[in-house]
Amino acid sequence: MAGTSLIGIQQNIILETIRGTDLGEWKVLILDGGSRKLVDGVVGEDDILGLNVTNIEQIEERRPVNKEMDAVYLLSPLPHILDCLMADLERRRYRRTFLVWTSLLPLELQSRLDRSAMAKQQIVHASVLNVDYYPRESHLITFRDPWSFPTLFHPACNHLVRQHMEDLAQKIVSVCVSLGEYPTIRYYSPRKPSHEAAILCSHLARFVQTHLDQYAKHNTDFPPVSPRPRGLLLIVDRSLDLFAPLLHEFTYQAMVHDLLPLAEGDKVYYKPAVSQVGNTEKGKDQEIGEKDSIWVKFRHLHMKDLLDELVKDFNAFKAQNPQFADSENQATINSIKDMLAGLPKFQQGKEAYSLHLSMTQDAMNVFQERRLADIASVEQSLATGLDEDYKKPKNLADQVIRLLDDDAVEFSDRLRLVVQYLLYRDGLLPTDIQKLLAHARLPTQDSEVIYNLELLGASVNRTLKDSRPVANPQFGKREVQAPPSNESGLSRFEPALKVILEEHCRGALDETIFPYTKPHLDAADGLLGQEHVSQASLRSAKPTWARTRPSNTEPRQRIMVFMAGGATYSESRACYEVSQALNKDVYLATSHMLTPSLYLRQVGDLSVDRRRLDLPADRPKPRAPDHLFEKEMPPPPPPAASYKPPVESMHQMQINDGNAHQKLINGTHQDQPLQSQTASSAGSKLVKDRDKEGEKKKRKHNFFSSSKR
């Protein structure tokens, strides 16, 4: 899609920082475990080594001392990482130090560094990059923090929330700084709050506003001058839309993450079965990401259209590579050369198409086996309040119960149906909940998922006298209209986030539900409607007006959305669609990406003992490795001079030398060095002593002989 990719922005920031440390000088790049993940996500090792970097090392590992080389430290602002750095400085491991933090160093750690005489002597430059986030796609950012959900919503984690919000605010500011945006901030404030976490967005928004204001105060060049309209930061949380993580979504990306066994870590991998169109090796993990042009092109396409588009695209790919097509014509030297030159690219493309055709077929097989067409039809009616004819649905309870009784429906799908029916009804009688669970034959621990929804603002229990109507969407319910002929009846639901973004772009977003952190009338700019103020006007005080509907040639306004507690792939798709339809650049940031299974598991964990959650805050604090503080072994002493036998004189003896015998007896040679002569003198003395002892024995022998005579 059009717009600036955050992957490219972060990559450029890191490479320019390394390049600018000391032009022309060779250096070593030192990373830690966290910063290495940041760097590896967007920068190739060859790109770094091409910047006069001789080696990339990790600060926690054993490394040789190299006092002739400069070092660039790109580090995470953590206590144990600072300990590692101080150990290096104490040892003077490198000649000079260029220090770069991925985000702002906490005050207590900065004070420790400032007090260090070693740091003052060896650190020639220190800076902060503000890159502590992980761009997963061009307009999708995660913090890789699935523990954010229990930290924010688990009742036993209340004392952790403030520090966690500070950390989240710092990361959100890093995204804004990387984009060069000093946005206005709006946040979600529920109309009728019923849960403790209802004030979450309000507090987080004010933390972010404070950090942004402080950054702008200390960096006079922020925000950079730009003709782009001033951006918007929209802060929401998972309670905004409880249906989105539960529905079966049938666009390509959301469907494979829901139905297929993808391996998700720093990267996403899929292990395909036997290839349908190529010779893809069975069992080989294949990466799915931004480098895969087929994935980027089709990930938001509905599955009903995907297979046809993939086949059409593959045929076009073959037509662009006719040298690999089967032909009865005899190959010529030139055709073979062309074939060999294009072979790597062709093979790569062939494997990519094999992967996606295999993934598509596997997903459709699951779709058929689990009766997802019938399930999704009911789900869409529950989530939208409308049937396939866009009319009020009838007999939904009977349809739900029939599916719960069906042995072909998996237990995970039954739980999703029960939860969605409860949300549709805005609560149920406790006896009705138990009846649904009995029909679904779910284990008793699954009932925890249902009751824990109250912690996210859902109404779970009703009383007999409760006359509340069925819940309606609170964000501008659309006018009922006939569906387009090409629209799937299984995709009528649209995430609440898409409706909110569209209302904001029309200027119709309710300020009582989405208030600003600062008054909408900004006295500094004197303009009504901060989103129409350019970045330049924030510093120059020269307001510029933007049209209500900017043209394609004008700079696009940037809208940054942060979803606390995790976001779904349907919400990510909605951001791309709004960007394309309304000529905006919408970026979605979140702690982690949610699949239905992960979401249900995390909601169920909101009632377990906190010790079972394995929160990072409850783990032992990481420590710097002991080997960094080991004293260097002193160099071994030089070997002591040893006794040298007088073999040299034998080597230098001349056969025709008349004095050779006497020289050998004396153990010396006239050309022999003084040291050798000294050793030879000692040997000569031993010979003389033996001669005297022999003479005494001879005399004694002669004495006894003469006596006998």
C-alpha positions as CSV (number, residue, x, y, z in Angstrom):
1,M,0.0,0.0,0.0
2,A,1.1,3.6,-0.3
3,G,2.6,5.4,2.6
4,T,5.8,5.2,4.6
5,S,6.9,1.8,5.9
6,L,8.0,1.7,9.6
7,I,10.2,-1.2,8.7
8,G,12.2,1.1,6.4
9,I,12.2,4.0,8.9
10,Q,13.6,1.9,11.7
11,Q,16.2,0.3,9.4
12,N,17.4,3.7,8.2
13,I,17.6,5.0,11.8
14,I,19.8,2.1,12.9
15,L,22.1,2.1,9.8
16,E,22.6,5.9,9.9
17,T,23.4,5.8,13.6
18,I,26.1,3.1,13.0
19,R,27.5,4.9,9.9
20,G,27.7,8.3,11.7
21,T,29.6,7.1,14.8
22,D,33.1,7.7,13.4
23,L,33.4,8.1,9.7
24,G,36.1,5.9,8.1
25,E,37.2,4.1,11.3
26,W,36.8,0.4,11.7
27,K,34.7,-0.6,14.7
28,V,33.0,-3.4,16.6
29,L,29.2,-3.4,17.1
30,I,28.1,-4.6,20.5
31,L,24.5,-5.7,21.0
32,D,22.5,-7.3,23.9
33,G,19.8,-10.0,23.6
34,G,17.0,-7.4,23.3
35,S,18.7,-5.0,20.9
36,R,19.8,-7.9,18.7
37,K,16.2,-8.9,18.2
38,L,15.4,-5.3,17.2
39,V,18.3,-5.1,14.8
40,D,17.8,-8.6,13.3
41,G,14.2,-7.8,12.6
42,V,14.9,-5.0,10.1
43,V,18.6,-5.0,9.2
44,G,20.7,-7.7,7.5
45,E,24.2,-8.6,8.9
46,D,25.8,-7.8,5.5
47,D,24.3,-4.2,5.6
48,I,26.0,-3.7,9.0
49,L,29.4,-5.2,8.1
50,G,29.4,-2.9,5.1
51,L,29.7,0.1,7.4
52,N,33.3,-0.5,8.5
53,V,32.1,-3.0,11.2
54,T,34.6,-5.8,11.6
55,N,32.4,-7.9,13.9
56,I,29.0,-8.1,15.7
57,E,29.3,-9.2,19.3
58,Q,26.8,-9.7,22.2
59,I,27.6,-8.0,25.4
60,E,26.5,-10.9,27.6
61,E,28.9,-13.4,25.9
62,R,32.6,-13.9,26.3
63,R,34.6,-11.6,24.0
64,P,38.3,-10.9,23.4
65,V,39.8,-7.6,24.6
66,N,40.5,-5.4,21.6
67,K,42.1,-2.1,22.8
68,E,43.1,-1.1,19.3
69,M,39.5,-1.0,18.1
70,D,36.5,1.4,18.7
71,A,33.2,0.0,19.8
72,V,29.6,1.0,19.1
73,Y,27.3,-0.2,21.8
74,L,23.6,-0.4,20.8
75,L,22.0,-1.5,24.1
76,S,18.6,-1.9,25.9
77,P,18.2,0.5,28.9
78,L,18.1,-2.2,31.5
79,P,19.9,-2.5,34.9
80,H,21.8,-5.7,34.1
81,I,22.8,-4.4,30.6
82,L,24.3,-1.3,32.3
83,D,26.2,-3.7,34.6
84,C,27.7,-5.4,31.5
85,L,28.7,-2.1,30.1
86,M,30.4,-0.9,33.3
87,A,32.3,-4.2,33.4
88,D,33.6,-3.5,29.9
89,L,34.6,0.0,30.8
90,E,36.4,-1.1,33.9
91,R,38.4,-3.6,31.9
92,R,39.0,-1.0,29.1
93,R,38.0,-3.7,26.6
94,Y,38.0,-1.3,23.6
95,R,39.8,1.9,22.6
96,R,36.8,4.3,22.5
97,T,33.1,3.8,23.2
98,F,30.1,5.2,21.2
99,L,27.0,4.5,23.3
100,V,23.5,4.3,21.8
101,W,20.4,3.3,23.8
102,T,17.4,1.9,22.1
103,S,15.1,4.1,24.3
104,L,15.5,6.5,27.2
105,L,17.6,5.3,30.1
106,P,15.8,5.5,33.4
107,L,17.0,8.4,35.7
108,E,18.6,6.2,38.3
109,L,20.6,4.3,35.7
110,Q,21.6,7.5,34.0
111,S,22.8,9.0,37.3
112,R,25.0,5.9,37.9
113,L,26.5,6.3,34.5
114,D,27.1,10.0,35.0
115,R,28.9,9.4,38.3
116,S,31.4,7.0,36.7
117,A,34.8,8.3,36.0
118,M,35.5,5.4,33.7
119,A,32.5,6.3,31.6
120,K,33.6,9.9,31.3
121,Q,37.0,8.8,30.1
122,Q,36.0,6.3,27.6
123,I,32.5,7.3,26.2
124,V,33.1,9.8,23.5
125,H,29.4,10.1,22.4
126,A,26.1,8.9,23.8
127,S,22.6,9.1,22.3
128,V,19.1,7.6,22.3
129,L,17.5,6.2,19.2
130,N,13.8,5.7,20.3
131,V,13.4,2.4,18.3
132,D,12.1,0.1,21.1
133,Y,9.4,-1.5,19.0
134,Y,9.0,-4.3,16.4
135,P,7.6,-3.4,13.0
136,R,5.8,-6.6,11.9
137,E,4.5,-5.1,8.7
138,S,4.8,-1.7,7.0
139,H,1.9,-0.3,9.1
140,L,1.7,-2.9,11.9
141,I,3.9,-2.6,15.1
142,T,4.0,-4.9,18.0
143,F,5.9,-4.7,21.3
144,R,6.1,-8.6,21.6
145,D,4.6,-8.4,25.1
146,P,1.7,-11.0,25.5
147,W,2.0,-10.5,29.3
148,S,0.6,-7.0,28.8
149,F,-3.0,-8.4,28.8
150,P,-2.9,-10.1,32.2
151,T,-0.9,-7.1,33.6
152,L,-3.6,-4.7,32.6
153,F,-6.7,-6.8,33.4
154,H,-5.8,-9.4,36.1
155,P,-7.1,-8.2,39.5
156,A,-3.9,-9.4,41.2
157,C,-1.7,-7.2,39.0
158,N,-3.1,-3.8,40.0
159,H,0.2,-2.7,41.6
160,L,2.0,-3.4,38.3
161,V,-0.2,-1.3,36.1
162,R,1.4,2.1,36.7
163,Q,4.9,1.0,35.8
164,H,3.6,-1.0,32.9
165,M,1.8,2.1,31.5
166,E,5.0,4.1,31.8
167,D,6.8,1.4,29.8
168,L,4.0,1.4,27.2
169,A,3.9,5.2,27.0
170,Q,7.7,5.2,26.3
171,K,7.3,2.7,23.5
172,I,4.4,4.6,21.9
173,V,6.4,7.8,22.0
174,S,9.2,6.0,20.3
175,V,6.9,5.2,17.4
176,C,5.7,8.8,17.2
177,V,9.3,10.1,17.3
178,S,10.4,7.7,14.5
179,L,7.5,8.9,12.3
180,G,8.4,12.5,13.2
181,E,4.9,13.1,14.6
182,Y,3.8,15.2,17.5
183,P,0.1,14.2,17.3
184,T,-3.0,15.2,19.1
185,I,-4.2,12.4,21.4
186,R,-7.7,11.0,21.8
187,Y,-8.6,8.0,23.9
188,Y,-11.5,5.6,24.5
189,S,-13.7,6.4,27.5
190,P,-16.7,4.0,27.7
191,R,-20.1,5.6,27.9
192,K,-21.3,3.4,30.8
193,P,-18.1,2.0,32.5
194,S,-18.8,-1.1,34.5
195,H,-15.3,-2.5,35.0
196,E,-12.2,-1.4,36.9
197,A,-10.1,-1.1,33.8
198,A,-12.5,1.4,32.1
199,I,-10.0,4.2,33.0
200,L,-7.1,2.4,31.4
201,C,-7.0,4.4,28.2
202,S,-7.5,7.7,30.1
203,H,-4.4,7.1,32.2
204,L,-2.3,5.8,29.4
205,A,-3.1,8.7,27.2
206,R,-2.0,11.2,29.8
207,F,1.3,9.3,30.3
208,V,1.9,9.4,26.6
209,Q,1.1,13.2,26.5
210,T,3.5,13.9,29.3
211,H,6.3,11.9,27.7
212,L,5.7,13.6,24.3
213,D,5.7,17.0,25.8
214,Q,9.0,16.3,27.6
215,Y,10.6,15.0,24.5
216,A,9.5,18.1,22.5
217,K,10.8,20.3,25.3
218,H,14.3,18.8,25.2
219,N,14.5,18.4,21.5
220,T,13.9,21.7,19.8
221,D,14.0,20.1,16.3
222,F,11.0,18.0,17.1
223,P,8.7,17.7,15.3
224,P,10.5,18.2,12.0
225,V,9.1,20.7,9.6
226,S,6.6,19.1,7.2
227,P,3.7,20.1,5.1
228,R,1.8,17.0,6.3
229,P,-1.3,17.7,8.4
230,R,-0.7,17.1,12.1
231,G,-1.2,13.4,13.1
232,L,-3.6,11.8,15.5
233,L,-2.9,9.2,18.1
234,L,-5.9,7.2,19.1
235,I,-5.5,5.1,22.3
236,V,-8.0,2.2,22.8
237,D,-8.0,-1.1,24.6
238,R,-9.3,-4.6,24.1
239,S,-12.7,-3.9,25.8
240,L,-13.5,-1.7,22.8
241,D,-14.6,-4.7,20.7
242,L,-15.1,-8.1,22.4
243,F,-16.5,-9.7,19.2
244,A,-13.5,-9.2,16.9
245,P,-11.1,-11.7,18.7
246,L,-13.9,-14.4,18.6
247,L,-15.3,-14.5,15.1
248,H,-14.1,-16.7,12.4
249,E,-12.5,-14.3,9.9
250,F,-12.1,-15.6,6.3
251,T,-9.6,-13.2,4.9
252,Y,-6.3,-15.0,4.1
253,Q,-4.1,-13.7,6.9
254,A,-6.6,-14.0,9.7
255,M,-7.8,-17.4,8.5
256,V,-4.4,-19.1,8.4
257,H,-3.5,-17.7,11.8
258,D,-6.7,-19.0,13.3
259,L,-6.9,-22.5,11.6
260,L,-3.3,-23.5,10.7
261,P,-0.4,-24.5,13.0
262,L,1.9,-21.6,12.4
263,A,5.0,-21.2,14.4
264,E,5.1,-17.7,15.7
265,G,8.1,-16.2,17.4
266,D,10.4,-13.5,16.2
267,K,9.2,-14.5,12.8
268,V,6.2,-16.5,11.4
269,Y,6.8,-19.9,9.9
270,Y,4.6,-22.6,8.3
271,K,5.5,-26.2,7.7
272,P,3.7,-27.1,4.4
273,A,2.5,-30.6,3.5
274,V,3.4,-32.1,0.1
275,S,3.5,-29.3,-2.5
276,Q,0.7,-29.1,-5.0
277,V,2.5,-27.4,-7.9
278,G,6.2,-27.7,-7.1
279,N,8.8,-29.8,-5.3
280,T,8.8,-27.9,-2.0
281,E,10.5,-30.1,0.5
282,K,8.0,-31.7,2.9
283,G,8.5,-30.6,6.5
284,K,10.7,-27.6,5.7
285,D,9.6,-24.5,7.7
286,Q,9.1,-21.5,5.4
287,E,8.9,-17.9,6.6
288,I,5.9,-15.8,6.0
289,G,6.6,-12.1,6.1
290,E,7.1,-8.8,4.3
291,K,9.8,-10.2,2.0
292,D,7.1,-12.5,0.5
293,S,5.5,-10.4,-2.2
294,I,2.7,-12.9,-2.7
295,W,1.8,-12.8,1.0
296,V,1.8,-9.0,1.0
297,K,-0.4,-8.8,-2.1
298,F,-3.0,-11.3,-1.0
299,R,-3.1,-11.4,2.8
300,H,-6.2,-9.3,3.1
301,L,-8.1,-11.0,0.3
302,H,-11.2,-13.1,1.1
303,M,-10.7,-16.8,0.7
304,K,-13.5,-17.1,-1.8
305,D,-11.4,-15.1,-4.2
306,L,-8.0,-16.1,-3.2
307,L,-7.6,-19.4,-5.0
308,D,-8.6,-18.0,-8.3
309,E,-6.3,-15.0,-7.9
310,L,-3.4,-17.2,-6.9
311,V,-3.8,-19.5,-9.9
312,K,-4.1,-16.4,-12.2
313,D,-1.0,-14.8,-10.7
314,F,1.0,-18.1,-11.0
315,N,0.1,-18.4,-14.7
316,A,1.3,-14.8,-15.2
317,F,4.5,-15.7,-13.4
318,K,5.1,-18.6,-15.7
319,A,4.4,-16.4,-18.8
320,Q,7.1,-14.0,-17.6
321,N,9.6,-16.9,-17.5
322,P,9.0,-18.8,-20.8
323,Q,12.5,-20.2,-20.7
324,F,11.4,-22.7,-18.0
325,A,8.2,-23.8,-19.8
326,D,8.2,-27.3,-21.3
327,S,9.1,-27.1,-25.0
328,E,9.8,-29.5,-27.7
329,N,12.2,-27.1,-29.3
330,Q,15.9,-28.0,-28.9
331,A,17.7,-25.8,-26.4
332,T,20.3,-23.4,-27.7
333,I,23.3,-22.1,-25.9
334,N,21.6,-18.7,-25.5
335,S,18.4,-20.2,-24.2
336,I,20.4,-22.2,-21.6
337,K,22.3,-19.1,-20.5
338,D,19.0,-17.2,-20.1
339,M,17.6,-20.2,-18.1
340,L,20.6,-20.4,-15.8
341,A,20.6,-16.6,-15.2
342,G,16.9,-16.6,-14.1
343,L,17.0,-19.9,-12.3
344,P,17.4,-18.7,-8.7
345,K,14.6,-16.1,-9.0
346,F,12.4,-18.6,-10.7
347,Q,13.0,-21.3,-8.1
348,Q,12.3,-18.8,-5.3
349,G,9.0,-17.7,-7.0
350,K,8.0,-21.3,-7.6
351,E,8.5,-22.2,-4.0
352,A,6.5,-19.1,-2.8
353,Y,3.5,-20.1,-5.0
354,S,3.8,-23.7,-3.8
355,L,3.7,-22.5,-0.2
356,H,0.6,-20.3,-0.6
357,L,-1.3,-22.8,-2.7
358,S,-0.6,-25.4,0.0
359,M,-1.6,-23.0,2.8
360,T,-4.8,-22.1,1.0
361,Q,-5.7,-25.7,0.4
362,D,-5.0,-26.7,4.0
363,A,-7.1,-23.8,5.3
364,M,-10.0,-24.8,3.1
365,N,-9.8,-28.4,4.2
366,V,-10.1,-27.3,7.8
367,F,-13.0,-25.0,6.8
368,Q,-14.9,-28.0,5.4
369,E,-14.1,-30.5,8.2
370,R,-15.2,-28.2,11.0
371,R,-18.4,-27.0,9.4
372,L,-17.3,-23.4,9.6
373,A,-19.7,-22.1,7.0
374,D,-22.7,-23.0,9.3
375,I,-20.9,-21.7,12.4
376,A,-19.9,-18.4,10.7
377,S,-23.4,-17.7,9.5
378,V,-24.7,-17.8,13.1
379,E,-21.6,-15.8,14.3
380,Q,-22.2,-13.0,11.8
381,S,-25.8,-12.7,13.0
382,L,-24.7,-12.6,16.6
383,A,-22.0,-9.9,16.0
384,T,-24.0,-7.7,13.7
385,G,-27.6,-8.2,15.0
386,L,-28.6,-8.8,11.4
387,D,-29.1,-12.0,9.3
388,E,-27.8,-12.6,5.8
389,D,-30.7,-10.5,4.4
390,Y,-29.7,-7.6,6.7
391,K,-32.9,-8.2,8.8
392,K,-33.4,-8.9,12.5
393,P,-32.4,-12.5,13.0
394,K,-34.9,-15.1,14.3
395,N,-34.5,-18.2,16.4
396,L,-30.8,-17.6,17.1
397,A,-30.9,-19.5,20.3
398,D,-32.1,-22.7,18.5
399,Q,-29.4,-22.3,15.9
400,V,-26.8,-22.0,18.6
401,I,-28.0,-25.0,20.5
402,R,-28.1,-27.2,17.3
403,L,-24.4,-26.4,16.7
404,L,-23.5,-27.0,20.3
405,D,-25.1,-30.5,20.1
406,D,-23.3,-31.3,16.8
407,D,-20.4,-33.7,17.3
408,A,-18.7,-32.4,14.2
409,V,-18.2,-29.0,15.8
410,E,-15.0,-28.7,17.8
411,F,-15.0,-27.8,21.5
412,S,-13.1,-24.6,20.8
413,D,-15.7,-23.5,18.3
414,R,-18.5,-24.3,20.8
415,L,-16.9,-22.1,23.4
416,R,-16.6,-19.3,21.0
417,L,-20.3,-19.6,20.1
418,V,-21.4,-19.6,23.8
419,V,-19.3,-16.5,24.5
420,Q,-20.7,-14.7,21.4
421,Y,-24.3,-15.6,22.3
422,L,-23.7,-14.1,25.8
423,L,-22.3,-10.9,24.3
424,Y,-25.2,-10.7,21.8
425,R,-27.7,-11.0,24.7
426,D,-25.8,-8.6,26.9
427,G,-25.8,-11.2,29.7
428,L,-27.8,-14.3,30.5
429,L,-29.5,-15.9,33.5
430,P,-27.0,-18.1,35.4
431,T,-29.2,-21.1,34.7
432,D,-29.2,-20.4,31.0
433,I,-25.4,-20.2,31.0
434,Q,-25.2,-23.6,32.7
435,K,-27.6,-25.1,30.1
436,L,-25.5,-23.8,27.2
437,L,-22.3,-25.2,28.8
438,A,-24.1,-28.6,29.3
439,H,-25.2,-28.6,25.6
440,A,-21.6,-27.8,24.6
441,R,-20.2,-30.5,27.0
442,L,-17.3,-28.1,27.8
443,P,-15.0,-28.7,30.7
444,T,-15.8,-26.8,33.9
445,Q,-12.7,-24.6,33.6
446,D,-14.1,-23.1,30.4
447,S,-16.8,-21.4,32.4
448,E,-14.0,-19.2,33.8
449,V,-13.7,-17.7,30.4
450,I,-17.3,-16.6,30.4
451,Y,-17.3,-15.1,33.9
452,N,-13.9,-13.4,33.4
453,L,-15.4,-11.3,30.6
454,E,-16.8,-9.0,33.3
455,L,-13.2,-7.8,33.8
456,L,-13.3,-6.5,30.2
457,G,-16.6,-4.7,30.6
458,A,-19.0,-7.4,29.4
459,S,-22.3,-8.1,31.1
460,V,-22.4,-11.7,32.0
461,N,-25.3,-12.2,34.4
462,R,-28.9,-11.1,34.1
463,T,-31.8,-11.3,36.6
464,L,-35.3,-12.3,35.9
465,K,-36.5,-8.7,36.2
466,D,-33.8,-7.4,33.9
467,S,-35.5,-5.9,30.8
468,R,-32.4,-4.7,29.0
469,P,-32.7,-5.0,25.2
470,V,-30.2,-6.9,23.1
471,A,-26.9,-5.0,23.0
472,N,-26.4,-2.7,19.9
473,P,-23.1,-1.5,18.6
474,Q,-22.1,1.7,20.4
475,F,-20.1,3.2,17.5
476,G,-22.4,4.6,14.9
477,K,-24.5,1.6,13.7
478,R,-24.6,1.7,9.9
479,E,-27.8,2.1,8.0
480,V,-29.4,-1.2,6.9
481,Q,-28.9,-1.8,3.2
482,A,-28.8,-4.7,0.8
483,P,-25.4,-6.3,0.6
484,P,-23.4,-5.9,-2.6
485,S,-23.7,-8.8,-5.0
486,N,-20.0,-9.7,-4.6
487,E,-19.9,-9.6,-0.8
488,S,-19.8,-12.8,1.1
489,G,-22.6,-13.4,3.6
490,L,-19.9,-14.8,6.0
491,S,-18.1,-11.4,6.3
492,R,-20.8,-8.9,7.2
493,F,-19.1,-8.0,10.5
494,E,-16.7,-5.0,10.5
495,P,-14.5,-4.4,13.5
496,A,-15.5,-1.4,15.7
497,L,-12.0,0.1,15.0
498,K,-12.9,0.5,11.3
499,V,-16.1,2.4,12.1
500,I,-14.3,4.6,14.6
501,L,-11.5,5.5,12.0
502,E,-14.1,6.3,9.3
503,E,-16.0,8.6,11.7
504,H,-12.8,10.4,12.7
505,C,-12.0,11.0,9.0
506,R,-15.5,12.4,8.5
507,G,-15.1,14.6,11.6
508,A,-18.0,12.8,13.3
509,L,-16.3,10.9,16.1
510,D,-18.1,11.5,19.4
511,E,-15.9,13.5,21.7
512,T,-17.7,12.2,24.8
513,I,-16.6,8.7,24.0
514,F,-13.2,9.7,22.5
515,P,-12.1,12.9,24.3
516,Y,-8.8,14.7,23.7
517,T,-6.0,14.8,26.3
518,K,-5.8,18.6,25.7
519,P,-8.7,20.9,24.8
520,H,-9.7,20.6,21.2
521,L,-9.2,24.4,20.7
522,D,-5.5,24.6,20.8
523,A,-4.5,28.1,22.0
524,A,-1.0,27.7,20.7
525,D,-2.3,27.3,17.2
526,G,-5.6,29.3,17.4
527,L,-7.3,26.7,15.1
528,L,-10.3,24.6,15.6
529,G,-9.5,21.1,14.5
530,Q,-5.9,20.2,15.4
531,E,-5.7,17.5,12.9
532,H,-5.7,20.1,10.1
533,V,-2.6,21.9,11.5
534,S,0.7,21.1,9.7
535,Q,3.8,20.0,11.6
536,A,5.5,23.2,10.5
537,S,2.9,25.4,12.3
538,L,3.8,23.9,15.7
539,R,7.1,25.7,15.6
540,S,6.6,28.6,13.2
541,A,3.2,29.7,14.5
542,K,2.1,30.0,10.9
543,P,-1.1,28.0,10.6
544,T,-1.9,26.2,7.4
545,W,-5.4,25.1,6.4
546,A,-6.1,21.7,4.9
547,R,-9.1,20.8,2.8
548,T,-11.7,18.5,4.3
549,R,-10.9,15.9,1.7
550,P,-7.3,16.1,0.7
551,S,-6.4,15.1,-2.9
552,N,-4.0,12.2,-3.7
553,T,-1.2,14.7,-4.4
554,E,-1.3,16.2,-0.9
555,P,0.7,14.8,2.0
556,R,-1.4,12.2,3.8
557,Q,-2.3,12.6,7.4
558,R,-1.0,9.9,9.7
559,I,-3.3,8.2,12.2
560,M,-1.6,6.1,14.9
561,V,-3.8,3.6,16.8
562,F,-2.6,1.9,19.9
563,M,-4.7,-1.1,21.1
564,A,-3.8,-2.0,24.7
565,G,-4.2,-5.7,25.5
566,G,-3.7,-7.1,22.0
567,A,-5.1,-6.5,18.5
568,T,-6.6,-8.9,15.9
569,Y,-5.7,-9.4,12.2
570,S,-9.2,-8.2,11.2
571,E,-8.4,-4.9,12.9
572,S,-5.0,-4.7,11.2
573,R,-6.8,-5.3,7.9
574,A,-9.3,-2.5,8.7
575,C,-6.5,0.0,9.2
576,Y,-5.1,-0.8,5.7
577,E,-8.6,-0.5,4.2
578,V,-9.2,2.9,5.7
579,S,-5.8,4.1,4.6
580,Q,-6.6,3.1,1.0
581,A,-10.2,4.3,0.9
582,L,-9.7,7.7,2.7
583,N,-6.2,8.7,1.7
584,K,-4.7,8.4,5.1
585,D,-1.7,6.6,6.6
586,V,-3.0,4.5,9.5
587,Y,-0.5,2.7,11.7
588,L,-1.7,0.1,14.2
589,A,0.5,-0.6,17.3
590,T,-0.2,-3.1,20.0
591,S,1.4,-5.2,22.7
592,H,0.9,-8.4,20.7
593,M,-1.3,-10.0,18.0
594,L,-4.3,-12.1,19.1
595,T,-5.7,-15.2,17.6
596,P,-9.0,-16.6,19.0
597,S,-7.3,-19.5,20.8
598,L,-4.8,-17.1,22.5
599,Y,-7.5,-14.7,23.4
600,L,-9.7,-17.3,25.1
601,R,-6.7,-18.7,27.0
602,Q,-5.7,-15.3,28.2
603,V,-9.2,-14.4,29.3
604,G,-9.5,-17.7,31.2
605,D,-6.2,-17.0,32.9
606,L,-7.6,-13.8,34.5
607,S,-8.9,-15.9,37.4
608,V,-5.9,-18.2,38.0
609,D,-3.4,-17.6,40.7
610,R,-0.9,-14.9,39.6
611,R,2.0,-17.2,40.3
612,R,0.9,-19.5,37.5
613,L,1.0,-16.6,34.9
614,D,4.9,-16.5,34.8
615,L,4.9,-12.7,34.5
616,P,8.3,-11.1,33.7
617,A,7.8,-8.9,36.8
618,D,7.6,-12.1,39.0
619,R,10.7,-13.7,37.5
620,P,14.2,-13.3,39.1
621,K,15.8,-10.2,37.8
622,P,18.3,-10.9,35.1
623,R,22.0,-10.4,36.1
624,A,25.1,-9.7,34.2
625,P,27.1,-12.9,33.6
626,D,29.8,-13.6,36.2
627,H,32.5,-14.0,33.6
628,L,32.4,-10.3,32.8
629,F,33.8,-9.6,36.3
630,E,36.5,-12.2,36.4
631,K,40.0,-10.7,36.6
632,E,42.3,-11.3,33.7
633,M,44.9,-14.0,34.3
634,P,48.4,-12.5,34.5
635,P,50.7,-13.4,31.6
636,P,52.9,-16.5,32.3
637,P,56.5,-15.8,33.5
638,P,59.3,-16.3,30.9
639,P,60.9,-19.8,31.1
640,A,63.9,-20.1,33.4
641,A,67.4,-20.8,31.9
642,S,68.2,-24.5,32.1
643,Y,71.6,-26.3,32.2
644,K,73.0,-27.0,28.8
645,P,75.2,-30.1,28.4
646,P,78.5,-29.6,26.6
647,V,77.5,-31.2,23.3
648,E,78.3,-28.0,21.4
649,S,82.1,-28.6,21.8
650,M,81.7,-32.1,20.2
651,H,80.0,-30.5,17.2
652,Q,82.8,-28.0,16.8
653,M,85.7,-30.4,17.3
654,Q,88.1,-30.8,14.3
655,I,89.3,-34.3,13.6
656,N,92.8,-33.2,12.5
657,D,93.2,-30.9,15.3
658,G,96.1,-32.1,17.5
659,N,94.7,-30.5,20.6
660,A,91.3,-31.9,20.1
661,H,91.7,-34.6,22.7
662,Q,93.0,-32.1,25.3
663,K,90.1,-29.7,24.4
664,L,87.6,-32.5,24.8
665,I,89.1,-33.4,28.1
666,N,89.1,-29.8,29.3
667,G,85.5,-29.5,28.0
668,T,86.0,-26.3,26.1
669,H,86.8,-24.9,22.7
670,Q,88.7,-21.8,21.9
671,D,85.8,-20.4,19.8
672,Q,83.2,-21.3,22.4
673,P,81.2,-18.5,24.2
674,L,82.0,-17.6,27.8
675,Q,78.8,-19.2,29.1
676,S,79.7,-22.5,27.4
677,Q,83.2,-22.3,28.7
678,T,81.9,-21.9,32.2
679,A,79.7,-25.0,31.9
680,S,82.6,-26.8,30.3
681,S,84.9,-25.9,33.2
682,A,82.4,-27.5,35.6
683,G,82.6,-30.7,33.5
684,S,86.4,-30.6,33.4
685,K,86.5,-30.4,37.2
686,L,84.4,-33.5,37.4
687,V,86.8,-35.4,35.1
688,K,89.8,-34.4,37.2
689,D,88.1,-35.5,40.4
690,R,87.4,-38.9,38.9
691,D,91.1,-39.2,37.9
692,K,92.3,-38.5,41.4
693,E,89.9,-41.1,42.9
694,G,91.2,-43.7,40.4
695,E,94.8,-42.9,41.3
696,K,94.0,-43.5,45.0
697,K,92.4,-46.9,44.3
698,K,95.4,-47.9,42.2
699,R,97.9,-47.0,45.0
700,K,95.8,-48.9,47.5
701,H,95.7,-52.0,45.2
702,N,99.5,-51.9,44.7
703,F,99.9,-51.6,48.5
704,F,98.0,-54.8,49.2
705,S,99.8,-56.6,46.4
706,S,103.2,-55.7,47.8
707,S,102.2,-56.9,51.2
708,K,101.4,-60.4,49.9
709,R,104.8,-60.6,48.3
